[in-house]
Amino acid sequence: METRRPLRTFAIGIGTAGLLLSGCSAAGSSPSASATGTAAPEGLSSYYTQKLSWRDCGVEGFQCATMKAPKDYDKPDDGDIDLAVSRKKATGPGKRIGSLLVNPGGPGGSAIGYLQGYAALGYPAPVRARYDMVAIDPRGVARSEPVTCLSGKEMDAYTQVDQTPDDEAEVGKLTDAFEKFAAGCEKRSGAILPYVSTVDTARDMDVLRALLGDEKLNYVGASYGTFLGATYADLFPKRAGRLVLDGAMDPSLKAIDMNRDQTAGFEGAFQSFAADCVKQADCPLGTTSTADAAAALKRLFKDLDANPVPTGDDRELGEALATTGVIAAMYDEAAWPQLREALAGAQRSDGSGLLSLADSYYERDPDGKYANLMFANAAVNCLDLPPAFDGPDAVEKALPDFEKASPVFGRGFAWASLNCAYWPTEATGTPHPTEAKGAAPILVVGTTRDPATPYKWSESLADQLSSGTLLTYEGDGHTAYGRGSDCIDTAINTYLLEGTPPKNGKKCT
């Protein structure tokens, strides 16, 4: 599994990648950059003044377009990249505020899939009434010249490689898998790999802002989408409008620190699951204590490592896929009953339940085809930060710290963090505090028991941003907006509709 950057919320990241852009017909154009009152950066006028030709998507209520951006912003004459855009216009009543760009995270999550499958239908009605809901698939993702690395069969093999190696031979198999993955990305997508950084995507967002006719960018980003939004604000502070950063990342962290923090986050989420599980009569990990539940899960992983179990298709469930299945269910407490059932099944030598959870995490469909989520995830992560480790010896030295952070998941998370050591493109980003000096108030939302983006990251980002305001959800799961807290939703809605953030430090349950 990829642990460099958190993926997306489990509840809304599943089942949105199959929407196609089809049945196109002409439906209007976009204003020029001059209409927004902001000048195009030097050398980029042709991009900021292009016309978006909106067309029917084949999905009721949505329009789609293709936006051009320079492949290399430092050398805009070296060619273009085509980026897919979609929108659902404001429904009314009330005066239209502008466009609201959304991103579900990843990196690698399809923003258009999120828009069409959830945001433009499930965000609170007053928000949808007054904003055009808009998404752009980031470069290298889904509909925007996607990064490709492995075939479906190759990806099946990759996801089953043991990520808790017990000897040198197993370490060799794991590093071979990382090398093959990286080589596949270079072979199939080498031309785009140097140009899919978060900074590149943030600059694409500013081009889109201008083409939509907005003087400022209004935005809701979840998980990795918070890093993207914070990067935008840092690059274009005067153009940052109402920005909601939900489930925040900390841009100041090195990769190894980020990975270790996330390891602890998933341990905390498991502890919450275990505390609930042992109260249930059907808990497959026992009904005594969380410590016993953790021990039972570790025994199950060890048993599956030695003796994988059938799943009902041509893949067996070993430790690697079982761990991924458990991790997937940590994103949302609504998945806990499903996880209990899946764990009970694995104990009966039926691996189908945990395999289904793992497939949802990897966005694998029943036909064995994978969305490009994990390919783009690695491509962006390995470009944004130098690798956490430079080789197996460095992982071995760090294992005690990772296992301290999570006795259940630490070993696997440490070894998974080795993937970028073999990446063919050198990192262009570095850890740094993000201040966005001069930006309007930015709302940072943190969940106290968030597994993928630990709460302290939200605290840190809100503190780094010169205009950051922290809103806290005291609860479980990944991200907070639209997850059942009226307090959270009211505070965010008020900010989006009126521009007034809640008092810094406000807490909700």
C-alpha positions in Angstrom: 0.0 0.0 0.0 1.1 3.6 -0.5 1.5 5.5 2.7 3.4 8.6 1.7 0.2 10.5 1.3 -3.3 9.7 2.6 -5.8 8.6 0.0 -9.4 9.7 0.2 -12.3 9.3 2.5 -13.4 5.7 2.4 -17.1 6.7 2.4 -17.0 8.9 -0.8 -14.0 7.5 -2.6 -15.6 4.3 -3.7 -17.5 3.8 -6.9 -17.0 7.2 -8.5 -14.3 6.4 -11.0 -16.5 4.8 -13.7 -18.3 8.0 -14.9 -17.4 8.7 -18.6 -17.3 11.9 -20.5 -19.4 11.1 -23.5 -22.3 12.4 -25.6 -20.7 15.8 -26.1 -22.3 18.9 -27.7 -21.5 22.6 -27.7 -22.7 24.6 -24.8 -20.9 27.9 -24.4 -17.5 29.4 -23.6 -15.6 31.0 -20.8 -14.5 34.6 -20.1 -11.0 35.8 -20.6 -8.5 36.5 -17.9 -9.1 40.2 -18.2 -12.7 39.7 -17.1 -11.4 38.5 -13.7 -9.4 41.6 -13.0 -6.1 39.5 -12.7 -3.3 39.6 -15.2 -1.9 36.3 -16.5 1.6 35.5 -15.4 4.3 36.3 -17.9 4.4 34.0 -20.9 1.1 32.3 -20.0 -1.4 34.7 -21.6 -2.6 32.2 -24.2 -3.5 29.7 -21.4 -5.3 32.3 -19.3 -7.3 33.6 -22.3 -8.3 30.3 -23.9 -12.0 29.6 -24.3 -13.5 26.6 -22.6 -16.1 24.9 -24.9 -18.6 23.4 -22.5 -20.4 20.3 -23.6 -22.8 17.8 -22.3 -21.0 15.0 -20.3 -23.6 12.3 -20.7 -24.2 12.7 -17.0 -27.5 14.5 -16.3 -27.0 18.1 -15.1 -23.2 18.2 -15.7 -21.1 20.0 -18.4 -17.6 19.1 -19.3 -14.7 20.8 -21.1 -11.0 20.3 -21.8 -8.5 22.9 -20.6 -5.0 23.3 -21.9 -2.0 24.0 -19.6 1.7 24.0 -20.3 3.3 20.7 -19.6 6.3 22.6 -18.0 5.4 26.0 -16.5 9.1 27.0 -16.7 9.1 26.3 -20.4 5.6 27.0 -21.7 6.6 26.6 -25.3 7.6 23.0 -24.8 4.0 21.7 -25.3 0.6 21.4 -23.7 -1.2 19.0 -21.4 -5.0 18.5 -21.7 -6.9 18.6 -18.4 -10.5 17.4 -18.0 -13.0 19.8 -16.3 -16.6 19.4 -15.2 -19.2 21.6 -13.6 -22.8 21.7 -12.4 -24.2 25.2 -12.5 -25.7 26.8 -9.4 -29.3 25.8 -9.0 -30.6 28.8 -7.0 -32.4 30.3 -5.2 -30.1 33.1 -4.1 -27.5 35.2 -5.8 -24.7 33.1 -7.4 -21.4 33.5 -5.4 -19.1 32.0 -8.0 -17.4 28.7 -8.6 -16.5 26.2 -5.9 -13.7 23.9 -6.9 -13.5 20.6 -5.1 -10.8 17.9 -4.7 -11.2 14.6 -2.8 -7.6 13.9 -2.1 -5.2 11.1 -3.0 -3.1 12.2 -4.6 -4.7 10.3 -7.5 -8.4 10.7 -6.6 -10.6 11.7 -9.5 -12.0 15.2 -8.7 -14.5 14.8 -11.5 -15.6 11.4 -10.2 -16.0 13.0 -6.8 -18.0 15.9 -8.2 -20.3 13.9 -10.3 -20.7 11.0 -7.8 -21.0 13.0 -4.6 -20.1 16.7 -4.2 -22.5 18.3 -6.7 -25.3 16.1 -5.4 -24.5 15.6 -1.7 -23.1 18.9 -0.5 -25.6 21.0 1.5 -28.3 22.4 -0.8 -27.7 26.1 0.1 -24.1 25.7 -1.1 -25.1 24.0 -4.3 -27.7 26.7 -4.8 -25.2 29.5 -4.9 -22.1 28.0 -6.4 -21.3 26.4 -9.7 -19.8 23.1 -8.5 -16.6 22.5 -10.4 -13.8 19.9 -10.6 -10.6 19.4 -12.6 -8.9 16.1 -12.7 -5.3 16.9 -11.7 -2.6 16.2 -14.3 -1.8 12.6 -14.4 -5.1 11.6 -12.8 -8.1 9.8 -14.3 -9.3 11.8 -17.4 -6.3 14.2 -17.4 -3.5 12.3 -19.2 -3.4 9.6 -16.5 -0.1 8.0 -15.3 -0.1 4.3 -16.1 2.4 1.8 -14.6 1.2 -1.8 -14.5 -1.3 -4.0 -16.2 -4.2 -5.4 -14.2 -2.4 -8.7 -13.8 0.8 -7.0 -12.8 -1.0 -4.9 -10.3 -2.7 -7.9 -8.8 0.8 -9.4 -8.2 2.1 -6.1 -6.8 -0.6 -5.8 -4.2 0.1 -9.3 -3.0 3.8 -8.9 -2.3 4.6 -9.3 1.4 5.3 -5.9 2.9 6.5 -7.3 6.2 9.6 -9.2 5.0 11.0 -11.8 7.4 14.4 -12.4 5.7 16.7 -11.2 3.0 14.9 -13.2 0.3 11.6 -11.5 1.1 13.3 -8.1 1.3 14.6 -8.8 -2.2 11.1 -9.7 -3.5 9.7 -6.4 -2.1 12.4 -4.2 -3.5 12.1 -6.0 -6.8 8.4 -5.2 -6.8 9.1 -1.5 -6.1 11.7 -1.4 -8.9 9.3 -3.1 -11.3 6.5 -0.7 -10.4 8.8 2.3 -11.0 10.1 0.9 -14.2 6.6 0.3 -15.5 5.7 4.0 -14.7 8.8 5.2 -16.6 8.1 3.0 -19.6 4.4 3.8 -19.9 4.3 7.4 -18.6 7.9 8.7 -18.5 7.1 11.8 -20.6 4.7 13.2 -17.9 6.3 12.0 -14.7 8.4 15.1 -14.1 5.3 17.4 -14.5 2.7 16.1 -12.1 3.8 17.8 -8.9 1.3 19.5 -6.5 2.8 22.9 -7.5 2.0 22.2 -11.2 -1.6 21.2 -10.3 -2.0 24.3 -8.1 -0.9 26.5 -11.1 -3.4 24.6 -13.3 -6.1 25.6 -10.7 -5.3 29.3 -11.2 -5.6 29.0 -14.9 -9.1 27.4 -14.4 -10.0 30.1 -11.9 -9.4 32.7 -14.6 -11.3 30.8 -17.3 -14.3 30.5 -15.0 -14.4 34.3 -14.5 -13.6 34.3 -10.8 -11.4 36.9 -9.3 -10.6 34.5 -6.4 -10.6 30.8 -6.0 -13.2 29.2 -3.7 -12.3 25.7 -2.8 -13.0 22.6 -0.7 -10.2 20.1 -0.5 -10.1 16.9 1.6 -7.1 15.0 2.7 -4.3 15.5 0.2 -6.6 18.1 -1.3 -5.7 20.3 1.7 -2.0 20.2 0.7 -3.1 21.2 -2.8 -5.3 24.1 -1.5 -2.6 25.3 0.9 -0.1 25.2 -2.0 -2.4 27.3 -4.1 -2.8 29.9 -1.3 0.9 30.1 -0.9 1.5 30.6 -4.6 -1.4 33.0 -5.1 -2.4 34.5 -1.7 -4.3 37.5 -3.2 -6.4 35.1 -5.3 -7.3 32.8 -2.5 -11.0 33.2 -1.7 -12.9 30.9 0.7 -10.8 27.8 1.2 -11.8 24.9 3.3 -9.0 22.4 4.0 -10.6 19.3 5.6 -8.4 16.6 7.1 -5.3 18.7 6.7 -1.7 17.7 5.9 1.4 19.3 7.3 3.6 20.7 4.4 6.5 21.2 6.8 7.1 17.5 7.4 9.7 15.3 5.9 8.5 12.1 4.2 9.7 9.9 7.1 8.0 12.0 9.7 4.8 12.1 7.7 4.8 8.3 7.3 5.5 7.7 11.0 2.7 10.1 12.0 0.3 8.4 9.7 1.3 5.0 11.1 0.3 6.3 14.6 -2.9 7.7 13.1 -4.0 4.3 11.8 -3.0 2.7 15.2 -5.3 5.2 16.9 -8.1 4.4 14.5 -7.6 0.7 15.1 -7.8 1.2 18.8 -11.1 3.0 18.4 -12.4 0.1 16.2 -11.1 -2.4 18.7 -12.7 -0.6 21.7 -16.0 -0.8 19.8 -15.5 -4.3 18.5 -14.9 -5.9 21.9 -18.3 -4.6 23.0 -20.0 -6.5 20.2 -21.1 -10.1 20.6 -19.9 -10.9 17.1 -16.4 -9.3 17.5 -14.0 -11.8 15.8 -11.1 -10.4 17.8 -12.5 -11.3 21.2 -14.7 -9.5 23.7 -12.2 -8.8 26.5 -9.8 -5.9 25.8 -8.3 -3.8 23.0 -4.9 -5.3 23.7 -6.3 -8.8 23.2 -8.0 -7.6 20.0 -4.7 -6.2 18.7 -3.0 -9.5 19.5 -5.7 -11.5 17.7 -5.3 -9.3 14.6 -1.6 -9.8 14.6 -2.1 -13.5 14.9 -4.5 -13.5 11.9 -2.0 -11.5 9.8 0.8 -14.0 10.8 -1.4 -17.0 9.9 -2.3 -15.4 6.5 1.3 -14.7 5.8 2.1 -18.4 6.3 -1.1 -19.8 4.8 -3.2 -17.6 2.5 -6.9 -18.4 2.3 -9.3 -18.7 -0.7 -11.3 -15.7 -1.8 -13.6 -17.0 -4.4 -11.6 -15.8 -7.4 -8.1 -16.6 -8.6 -6.4 -14.5 -5.8 -5.7 -15.8 -2.3 -5.9 -13.5 0.7 -2.4 -13.2 2.3 -1.1 -10.8 4.8 -0.6 -8.0 2.4 -4.2 -7.8 1.0 -5.6 -8.5 4.5 -3.8 -5.6 6.0 -4.9 -3.3 3.1 -8.5 -4.4 3.7 -8.3 -3.5 7.4 -6.7 -0.2 6.6 -9.5 0.6 4.1 -12.1 0.2 6.8 -10.2 2.6 9.2 -11.2 5.6 7.0 -14.8 5.5 8.2 -16.4 4.1 11.3 -19.5 3.2 9.2 -17.3 0.4 7.7 -16.6 -1.2 11.1 -19.5 -3.7 10.9 -18.3 -4.8 7.4 -14.8 -5.2 8.8 -16.0 -7.4 11.7 -17.8 -9.6 9.2 -14.7 -9.7 6.9 -12.4 -10.6 9.7 -14.7 -13.4 10.9 -14.8 -14.7 7.4 -11.0 -14.8 7.1 -10.8 -16.7 10.4 -13.1 -19.3 8.7 -10.7 -19.4 5.7 -13.0 -17.2 3.6 -10.9 -14.2 2.4 -13.6 -12.6 0.2 -14.6 -9.9 2.7 -11.2 -8.5 3.3 -10.4 -8.8 -0.4 -13.4 -6.7 -1.2 -12.2 -4.0 1.2 -8.7 -4.1 -0.3 -10.1 -3.9 -3.8 -12.1 -0.8 -2.8 -8.9 0.8 -1.5 -7.0 0.1 -4.7 -10.0 1.0 -6.9 -10.0 -2.4 -8.6 -13.1 -3.4 -10.5 -14.5 -6.9 -10.7 -13.0 -7.4 -14.2 -9.5 -6.9 -12.8 -9.0 -3.4 -14.1 -7.5 -0.7 -11.8 -8.2 3.0 -11.8 -4.9 4.9 -12.0 -5.3 6.1 -8.4 -2.2 4.2 -7.0 -0.1 5.1 -10.1 -0.8 8.8 -9.7 -0.4 8.5 -6.0 3.2 7.4 -6.3 4.0 9.8 -9.1 2.9 12.8 -7.2 4.3 11.7 -3.8 7.7 10.8 -5.2 7.9 14.2 -6.9 6.7 16.3 -4.0 9.2 15.1 -1.4 12.5 13.3 -1.3 12.1 9.6 -0.4 11.6 8.6 3.2 14.4 5.9 2.9 17.2 5.4 0.5 17.3 1.6 0.9 16.4 -1.4 3.0 19.1 -0.7 5.6 17.5 2.6 6.4 14.1 0.9 6.9 15.6 -1.7 9.2 17.0 1.1 11.4 13.6 2.9 11.5 11.5 -0.2 12.3 11.6 0.3 16.1 10.1 3.8 15.8 7.4 2.6 13.4 6.5 -0.4 15.5 6.3 1.9 18.6 3.9 4.1 16.6 1.8 1.1 15.7 2.4 -2.4 17.0 -0.2 -3.6 14.5 0.7 -1.8 11.3 4.2 -0.2 12.0 6.3 -2.8 10.2 4.3 -2.8 7.0 4.0 1.0 6.9 7.8 1.3 7.3 8.6 -1.0 4.4 5.9 0.5 2.2 7.6 3.9 2.7 10.6 2.6 0.7 8.7 2.8 -2.7 10.0 6.3 -3.7 13.7 5.2 -3.3 13.4 3.5 -6.7 11.5 6.3 -8.5 12.9 7.3 -11.9 12.3 11.0 -11.5 14.1 13.1 -8.8 11.9 14.9 -6.3 11.4 18.6 -7.0 9.6 19.6 -3.8 10.9 20.0 -0.2 9.3 20.2 3.2 8.5 23.8 4.1 6.1 25.8 6.3 3.2 27.2 4.3 2.2 30.7 5.3 0.1 32.2 2.4 0.8 35.7 3.6 -1.9 38.1 2.6 -4.6 35.5 2.0 -8.2 35.9 3.2 -9.2 33.7 6.2 -8.6 30.0 5.4 -10.6 27.4 7.3 -8.6 24.3 8.4 -10.7 21.4 9.7 -9.3 18.5 11.8 -10.7 15.3 13.2 -9.3 14.2 16.5 -9.1 10.5 15.6 -8.4 10.8 11.9 -6.3 7.9 10.8 -4.9 9.2 7.5 -4.3 12.8 8.4 -3.6 12.9 12.1 -5.2 15.8 14.0 -1.9 17.4 14.9 -1.3 18.1 11.2 -4.4 20.3 11.1 -3.2 22.1 14.2 0.1 22.6 12.6 -1.2 23.8 9.2 -3.7 26.2 10.8 -0.8 27.6 12.9 1.5 28.0 9.8 -1.1 29.8 7.7 -1.0 33.5 8.4 -4.8 33.6 8.1 -5.5 30.0 9.3 -8.6 29.2 11.5 -8.9 25.8 13.1 -12.2 24.0 13.3 -12.1 20.7 15.3 -14.4 17.6 15.0 -14.0 15.5 18.1 -14.6 12.0 16.6 -13.5 9.1 14.4 -12.9 8.8 10.7 -11.2 10.6 7.9 -12.3 14.3 7.3 -15.4 15.9 8.9 -17.6 17.9 6.4 -20.8 16.1 5.5 -20.2 13.2 8.0 -23.1 13.9 10.3 -22.0 16.7 12.6 -24.5 19.6 12.3 -22.0 21.8 14.1 -19.2 21.2 11.6 -21.5 21.5 8.6 -23.1 24.7 9.8 -19.7 26.3 10.5 -18.4 25.4 7.0 -21.6 26.4 5.3 -21.6 29.8 6.9 -18.0 30.3 5.9 -18.7 29.3 2.3 -21.9 31.3 2.0 -21.0 34.4 4.0 -17.2 34.4 4.1 -17.2 34.4 7.9 -15.1 31.7 9.5 -15.9 30.2 12.9 -13.9 31.4 15.9 -10.4 29.9 15.9 -10.4 26.8 18.0 -14.1 26.0 17.7 -14.8 22.4 18.6 -17.7 20.2 17.5 -18.9 16.7 18.1 
